[in-house]
Amino acid sequence: MADDEGGPDMVSFRELAARLSRDGVATLTHQRISQLSRDDPAFPPVVTIGRAKAVDYRLARPYFAGRKSRQGQRTDLYPRPE
């Protein structure tokens, strides 16, 4: 299916982590994705389906592709973004 056709491509955080890795965009765990969904106001909209949380892959892929990795950076030294 082309990216500009049809409705949203909803995926769970676990599936999102697998697809991002498979597409070579980012290597993250579903736990890290969950943390980003809670802490980053720029994170794409999250939908709860049963007990799982899902996000539209067509919105999440560009978010992660453009996201700057800050591995090892001490976050306690800087104020949280508002």
The first five atom37 places (N, CA, C, CB, O) and aatype in JSON, in Angstrom:
{
  "aatype": [12, 0, 3, 3, 6, 7, 7, 14, 3, 12, 19, 15, 13, 1, 6, 10, 0, 0, 1, 10, 15, 1, 3, 7, 19, 0, 16, 10, 16, 8, 5, 1, 9, 15, 5, 10, 15, 1, 3, 3, 14, 0, 13, 14, 14, 19, 19, 16, 9, 7, 1, 0, 11, 0, 19, 3, 18, 1, 10, 0, 1, 14, 18, 13, 0, 7, 1, 11, 15, 1, 5, 7, 5, 1, 16, 3, 10, 18, 14, 1, 14, 6],
  "atom_mask": [
    [1, 1, 1, 1, 1],
    [1, 1, 1, 1, 1],
    [1, 1, 1, 1, 1],
    [1, 1, 1, 1, 1],
    [1, 1, 1, 1, 1],
    [1, 1, 1, 0, 1],
    [1, 1, 1, 0, 1],
    [1, 1, 1, 1, 1],
    [1, 1, 1, 1, 1],
    [1, 1, 1, 1, 1],
    [1, 1, 1, 1, 1],
    [1, 1, 1, 1, 1],
    [1, 1, 1, 1, 1],
    [1, 1, 1, 1, 1],
    [1, 1, 1, 1, 1],
    [1, 1, 1, 1, 1],
    [1, 1, 1, 1, 1],
    [1, 1, 1, 1, 1],
    [1, 1, 1, 1, 1],
    [1, 1, 1, 1, 1],
    [1, 1, 1, 1, 1],
    [1, 1, 1, 1, 1],
    [1, 1, 1, 1, 1],
    [1, 1, 1, 0, 1],
    [1, 1, 1, 1, 1],
    [1, 1, 1, 1, 1],
    [1, 1, 1, 1, 1],
    [1, 1, 1, 1, 1],
    [1, 1, 1, 1, 1],
    [1, 1, 1, 1, 1],
    [1, 1, 1, 1, 1],
    [1, 1, 1, 1, 1],
    [1, 1, 1, 1, 1],
    [1, 1, 1, 1, 1],
    [1, 1, 1, 1, 1],
    [1, 1, 1, 1, 1],
    [1, 1, 1, 1, 1],
    [1, 1, 1, 1, 1],
    [1, 1, 1, 1, 1],
    [1, 1, 1, 1, 1],
    [1, 1, 1, 1, 1],
    [1, 1, 1, 1, 1],
    [1, 1, 1, 1, 1],
    [1, 1, 1, 1, 1],
    [1, 1, 1, 1, 1],
    [1, 1, 1, 1, 1],
    [1, 1, 1, 1, 1],
    [1, 1, 1, 1, 1],
    [1, 1, 1, 1, 1],
    [1, 1, 1, 0, 1],
    [1, 1, 1, 1, 1],
    [1, 1, 1, 1, 1],
    [1, 1, 1, 1, 1],
    [1, 1, 1, 1, 1],
    [1, 1, 1, 1, 1],
    [1, 1, 1, 1, 1],
    [1, 1, 1, 1, 1],
    [1, 1, 1, 1, 1],
    [1, 1, 1, 1, 1],
    [1, 1, 1, 1, 1],
    [1, 1, 1, 1, 1],
    [1, 1, 1, 1, 1],
    [1, 1, 1, 1, 1],
    [1, 1, 1, 1, 1],
    [1, 1, 1, 1, 1],
    [1, 1, 1, 0, 1],
    [1, 1, 1, 1, 1],
    [1, 1, 1, 1, 1],
    [1, 1, 1, 1, 1],
    [1, 1, 1, 1, 1],
    [1, 1, 1, 1, 1],
    [1, 1, 1, 0, 1],
    [1, 1, 1, 1, 1],
    [1, 1, 1, 1, 1],
    [1, 1, 1, 1, 1],
    [1, 1, 1, 1, 1],
    [1, 1, 1, 1, 1],
    [1, 1, 1, 1, 1],
    [1, 1, 1, 1, 1],
    [1, 1, 1, 1, 1],
    [1, 1, 1, 1, 1],
    [1, 1, 1, 1, 1]
  ],
  "atom_positions": [
    [[0.85, -1.18, 0.0], [0.0, 0.0, 0.0], [0.88, 1.23, 0.0], [-0.96, 0.0, 1.22], [1.86, 1.29, 0.75]],
    [[0.56, 2.21, -0.82], [1.32, 3.45, -0.87], [1.09, 4.26, 0.4], [0.92, 4.28, -2.1], [0.04, 4.16, 1.04]],
    [[2.08, 5.06, 0.76], [2.0, 5.83, 2.0], [0.89, 6.87, 1.99], [3.3, 6.51, 2.26], [0.41, 7.27, 3.05]],
    [[0.47, 7.32, 0.81], [-0.54, 8.37, 0.74], [-1.95, 7.83, 0.54], [-0.21, 9.34, -0.37], [-2.88, 8.6, 0.31]],
    [[-2.12, 6.52, 0.63], [-3.44, 5.92, 0.42], [-3.98, 5.32, 1.71], [-3.38, 4.86, -0.67], [-3.21, 4.9, 2.58]],
    [[-5.29, 5.27, 1.82], [-5.94, 4.59, 2.93], [-5.87, 5.36, 4.23], [0.0, 0.0, 0.0], [-5.46, 6.52, 4.29]],
    [[-6.3, 4.67, 5.28], [-6.34, 5.26, 6.61], [-5.02, 5.11, 7.33], [0.0, 0.0, 0.0], [-4.0, 4.78, 6.73]],
    [[-5.05, 5.34, 8.63], [-3.83, 5.26, 9.42], [-3.3, 3.82, 9.5], [-4.07, 5.81, 10.82], [-4.06, 2.86, 9.37]],
    [[-2.02, 3.7, 9.7], [-1.35, 2.41, 9.85], [-1.0, 2.26, 11.33], [-0.04, 2.31, 8.93], [0.14, 2.49, 11.74]],
    [[-1.99, 1.86, 12.14], [-1.81, 1.8, 13.59], [-0.99, 0.58, 13.99], [-3.17, 1.76, 14.29], [-1.26, -0.54, 13.56]],
    [[0.03, 0.83, 14.82], [0.89, -0.25, 15.31], [1.1, -0.07, 16.81], [2.26, -0.27, 14.56], [1.12, 1.05, 17.32]],
    [[1.25, -1.2, 17.51], [1.56, -1.15, 18.94], [2.99, -0.65, 19.12], [1.37, -2.55, 19.61], [3.76, -0.62, 18.16]],
    [[3.35, -0.28, 20.35], [4.71, 0.18, 20.61], [5.72, -0.93, 20.32], [4.85, 0.66, 22.06], [6.81, -0.67, 19.83]],
    [[5.35, -2.16, 20.62], [6.24, -3.3, 20.36], [6.47, -3.46, 18.86], [5.65, -4.61, 20.96], [7.6, -3.65, 18.42]],
    [[5.39, -3.39, 18.08], [5.51, -3.49, 16.62], [6.23, -2.28, 16.06], [4.13, -3.64, 15.98], [7.0, -2.41, 15.1]],
    [[6.0, -1.11, 16.63], [6.69, 0.1, 16.17], [8.2, -0.05, 16.33], [6.19, 1.33, 16.96], [8.95, 0.29, 15.43]],
    [[8.64, -0.56, 17.48], [10.07, -0.77, 17.7], [10.65, -1.73, 16.66], [10.32, -1.33, 19.12], [11.74, -1.49, 16.13]],
    [[9.92, -2.8, 16.37], [10.39, -3.78, 15.38], [10.46, -3.17, 13.98], [9.47, -5.02, 15.37], [11.43, -3.39, 13.26]],
    [[9.44, -2.42, 13.6], [9.42, -1.83, 12.26], [10.47, -0.74, 12.09], [8.04, -1.25, 11.96], [11.09, -0.65, 11.03]],
    [[10.67, 0.08, 13.11], [11.71, 1.11, 13.01], [13.08, 0.47, 12.83], [11.7, 2.0, 14.27], [13.9, 0.96, 12.05]],
    [[13.33, -0.62, 13.55], [14.59, -1.33, 13.43], [14.72, -1.96, 12.05], [14.71, -2.4, 14.52], [15.77, -1.85, 11.41]],
    [[13.67, -2.6, 11.59], [13.66, -3.27, 10.28], [13.87, -2.25, 9.15], [12.34, -4.04, 10.07], [14.54, -2.55, 8.16]],
    [[13.31, -1.05, 9.3], [13.44, 0.0, 8.28], [14.75, 0.77, 8.4], [12.28, 0.96, 8.37], [15.05, 1.62, 7.56]],
    [[15.54, 0.48, 9.43], [16.83, 1.15, 9.61], [16.71, 2.58, 10.12], [0.0, 0.0, 0.0], [17.63, 3.37, 9.97]],
    [[15.57, 2.91, 10.74], [15.33, 4.27, 11.23], [15.93, 4.46, 12.62], [13.82, 4.57, 11.26], [16.65, 5.43, 12.86]],
    [[15.63, 3.54, 13.54], [16.1, 3.65, 14.92], [16.05, 2.28, 15.58], [15.25, 4.68, 15.72], [15.26, 1.42, 15.19]],
    [[16.89, 2.1, 16.58], [16.88, 0.87, 17.37], [16.48, 1.25, 18.79], [18.27, 0.14, 17.33], [17.28, 1.78, 19.55]],
    [[15.23, 0.96, 19.12], [14.67, 1.31, 20.43], [13.87, 0.13, 20.97], [13.78, 2.57, 20.33], [13.42, -0.73, 20.21]],
    [[13.71, 0.1, 22.27], [12.82, -0.88, 22.87], [11.42, -0.29, 22.95], [13.34, -1.31, 24.28], [11.25, 0.92, 22.87]],
    [[10.43, -1.16, 23.12], [9.06, -0.64, 23.27], [8.93, 0.14, 24.58], [8.04, -1.79, 23.22], [8.08, 1.02, 24.69]],
    [[9.76, -0.2, 25.58], [9.73, 0.55, 26.84], [10.21, 1.99, 26.63], [10.6, -0.14, 27.9], [9.64, 2.93, 27.19]],
    [[11.25, 2.16, 25.81], [11.76, 3.52, 25.53], [10.73, 4.31, 24.73], [13.1, 3.45, 24.75], [10.55, 5.51, 24.95]],
    [[10.06, 3.65, 23.81], [9.02, 4.32, 23.03], [7.89, 4.77, 23.96], [8.47, 3.4, 21.92], [7.36, 5.87, 23.81]],
    [[7.53, 3.92, 24.91], [6.49, 4.28, 25.88], [6.92, 5.49, 26.7], [6.19, 3.09, 26.8], [6.11, 6.39, 26.95]],
    [[8.17, 5.52, 27.11], [8.68, 6.65, 27.89], [8.63, 7.93, 27.06], [10.13, 6.37, 28.37], [8.22, 8.98, 27.56]],
    [[9.05, 7.86, 25.81], [9.0, 9.04, 24.95], [7.57, 9.52, 24.75], [9.64, 8.74, 23.59], [7.32, 10.73, 24.7]],
    [[6.63, 8.6, 24.65], [5.23, 8.99, 24.45], [4.7, 9.77, 25.65], [4.36, 7.76, 24.21], [3.84, 10.64, 25.5]],
    [[5.22, 9.46, 26.84], [4.79, 10.17, 28.05], [5.53, 11.5, 28.23], [5.03, 9.3, 29.29], [4.94, 12.48, 28.69]],
    [[6.8, 11.56, 27.85], [7.65, 12.7, 28.19], [7.82, 13.74, 27.08], [8.97, 12.22, 28.58], [8.1, 14.9, 27.37]],
    [[7.66, 13.35, 25.83], [7.93, 14.27, 24.72], [6.62, 14.8, 24.14], [8.76, 13.57, 23.61], [5.84, 14.04, 23.57]],
    [[6.37, 16.1, 24.28], [5.12, 16.66, 23.75], [5.03, 16.59, 22.23], [4.98, 18.1, 24.2], [3.93, 16.71, 21.68]],
    [[6.15, 16.4, 21.53], [6.13, 16.32, 20.07], [5.82, 14.91, 19.57], [7.46, 16.77, 19.51], [5.71, 14.69, 18.37]],
    [[5.68, 13.94, 20.49], [5.4, 12.55, 20.1], [4.05, 12.5, 19.4], [5.41, 11.6, 21.35], [3.12, 13.2, 19.79]],
    [[3.94, 11.68, 18.35], [2.65, 11.57, 17.63], [1.52, 11.11, 18.56], [2.78, 10.59, 16.45], [1.78, 10.5, 19.6]],
    [[0.28, 11.41, 18.21], [-0.86, 11.02, 19.05], [-0.91, 9.52, 19.31], [-2.16, 11.47, 18.4], [-0.71, 8.71, 18.41]],
    [[-1.2, 9.17, 20.57], [-1.28, 7.77, 20.99], [-2.74, 7.41, 21.22], [-0.44, 7.53, 22.28], [-3.5, 8.18, 21.8]],
    [[-3.12, 6.22, 20.77], [-4.48, 5.7, 20.92], [-4.4, 4.44, 21.76], [-5.15, 5.43, 19.54], [-3.55, 3.58, 21.53]],
    [[-5.29, 4.32, 22.74], [-5.35, 3.1, 23.54], [-6.35, 2.15, 22.91], [-5.73, 3.41, 25.01], [-7.51, 2.5, 22.67]],
    [[-5.87, 0.93, 22.64], [-6.71, -0.11, 22.06], [-6.65, -1.29, 23.02], [-6.25, -0.52, 20.59], [-5.65, -2.01, 23.07]],
    [[-7.72, -1.48, 23.78], [-7.7, -2.5, 24.83], [-6.7, -2.08, 25.89], [0.0, 0.0, 0.0], [-6.79, -0.99, 26.44]],
    [[-5.73, -2.95, 26.16], [-4.67, -2.62, 27.13], [-3.42, -2.11, 26.45], [-4.34, -3.83, 27.96], [-2.47, -1.7, 27.12]],
    [[-3.4, -2.13, 25.12], [-2.21, -1.71, 24.37], [-2.34, -0.26, 23.92], [-1.99, -2.62, 23.16], [-3.44, 0.27, 23.77]],
    [[-1.2, 0.36, 23.7], [-1.15, 1.7, 23.14], [-0.63, 1.58, 21.72], [-0.26, 2.67, 23.99], [0.28, 0.8, 21.44]],
    [[-1.21, 2.38, 20.83], [-0.85, 2.31, 19.42], [-0.63, 3.71, 18.88], [-1.94, 1.58, 18.6], [-1.12, 4.69, 19.42]],
    [[0.13, 3.78, 17.8], [0.44, 5.04, 17.14], [0.42, 4.79, 15.63], [1.83, 5.61, 17.62], [0.69, 3.68, 15.17]],
    [[0.1, 5.82, 14.87], [0.1, 5.72, 13.41], [1.55, 5.69, 12.93], [-0.69, 6.9, 12.76], [2.3, 6.63, 13.15]],
    [[1.94, 4.6, 12.26], [3.31, 4.46, 11.81], [3.71, 5.56, 10.83], [3.51, 3.1, 11.15], [4.87, 5.98, 10.8]],
    [[2.75, 6.04, 10.05], [3.07, 7.1, 9.07], [3.39, 8.43, 9.75], [1.91, 7.27, 8.1], [4.0, 9.3, 9.13]],
    [[2.98, 8.61, 11.0], [3.36, 9.8, 11.76], [4.6, 9.53, 12.61], [2.2, 10.27, 12.65], [5.42, 10.42, 12.82]],
    [[4.72, 8.3, 13.11], [5.82, 7.96, 14.01], [7.15, 7.85, 13.27], [5.53, 6.65, 14.71], [8.18, 8.26, 13.81]],
    [[7.16, 7.31, 12.05], [8.42, 7.12, 11.33], [9.15, 8.44, 11.13], [8.16, 6.46, 9.98], [10.35, 8.51, 11.44]],
    [[8.5, 9.51, 10.63], [9.23, 10.78, 10.48], [9.66, 11.37, 11.82], [8.35, 11.8, 9.74], [10.71, 12.01, 11.9]],
    [[8.87, 11.16, 12.87], [9.25, 11.64, 14.21], [10.58, 11.02, 14.62], [8.15, 11.3, 15.25], [11.49, 11.73, 15.06]],
    [[10.7, 9.7, 14.49], [11.92, 9.02, 14.91], [13.07, 9.27, 13.94], [11.68, 7.54, 15.04], [14.23, 9.32, 14.36]],
    [[12.78, 9.43, 12.65], [13.84, 9.69, 11.67], [14.49, 11.05, 11.92], [13.27, 9.64, 10.24], [15.69, 11.22, 11.7]],
    [[13.7, 12.03, 12.38], [14.24, 13.36, 12.62], [14.69, 13.61, 14.04], [0.0, 0.0, 0.0], [15.17, 14.69, 14.37]],
    [[14.53, 12.61, 14.89], [14.85, 12.78, 16.31], [16.35, 12.64, 16.55], [14.09, 11.76, 17.15], [16.98, 11.7, 16.05]],
    [[16.91, 13.56, 17.31], [18.33, 13.52, 17.64], [18.54, 12.63, 18.86], [18.89, 14.96, 17.91], [17.92, 12.84, 19.91]],
    [[19.4, 11.63, 18.73], [19.69, 10.72, 19.82], [20.57, 11.43, 20.85], [20.38, 9.42, 19.3], [21.51, 12.15, 20.49]],
    [[20.27, 11.22, 22.12], [21.05, 11.84, 23.19], [21.56, 10.77, 24.14], [20.21, 12.9, 23.97], [21.49, 10.93, 25.36]],
    [[22.07, 9.68, 23.61], [22.53, 8.59, 24.44], [23.62, 9.05, 25.39], [23.04, 7.44, 23.57], [24.59, 9.71, 24.98]],
    [[23.45, 8.71, 26.65], [24.46, 9.02, 27.65], [24.43, 10.44, 28.17], [0.0, 0.0, 0.0], [25.18, 10.76, 29.08]],
    [[23.6, 11.29, 27.62], [23.53, 12.67, 28.08], [22.8, 12.73, 29.41], [22.84, 13.58, 27.03], [21.75, 12.1, 29.57]],
    [[23.34, 13.47, 30.35], [22.7, 13.62, 31.66], [21.54, 14.59, 31.55], [23.72, 14.1, 32.73], [21.73, 15.78, 31.31]],
    [[20.35, 14.07, 31.73], [19.17, 14.9, 31.6], [18.86, 15.68, 32.88], [17.99, 14.06, 31.22], [18.03, 16.59, 32.85]],
    [[19.5, 15.33, 34.0], [19.24, 16.05, 35.23], [19.94, 17.4, 35.29], [19.65, 15.21, 36.41], [19.69, 18.17, 36.21]],
    [[20.8, 17.69, 34.33], [21.53, 18.96, 34.32], [20.8, 20.06, 33.57], [22.9, 18.75, 33.71], [21.17, 21.23, 33.65]],
    [[19.75, 19.69, 32.83], [19.07, 20.65, 31.99], [17.58, 20.69, 32.34], [19.28, 20.3, 30.51], [17.01, 19.67, 32.73]],
    [[16.96, 21.85, 32.2], [15.51, 21.91, 32.47], [14.74, 21.12, 31.42], [15.02, 23.39, 32.51], [15.16, 21.01, 30.26]],
    [[13.61, 20.57, 31.83], [12.76, 19.8, 30.9], [12.13, 20.73, 29.9], [11.68, 19.01, 31.66], [11.73, 21.84, 30.26]],
    [[12.02, 20.31, 28.63], [11.34, 21.15, 27.64], [9.85, 21.27, 27.99], [11.52, 20.57, 26.21], [9.23, 20.34, 28.49]],
    [[9.32, 22.44, 27.7], [7.91, 22.67, 28.04], [7.03, 22.56, 26.85], [7.73, 24.02, 28.65], [5.81, 22.73, 26.97]]
  ]
}
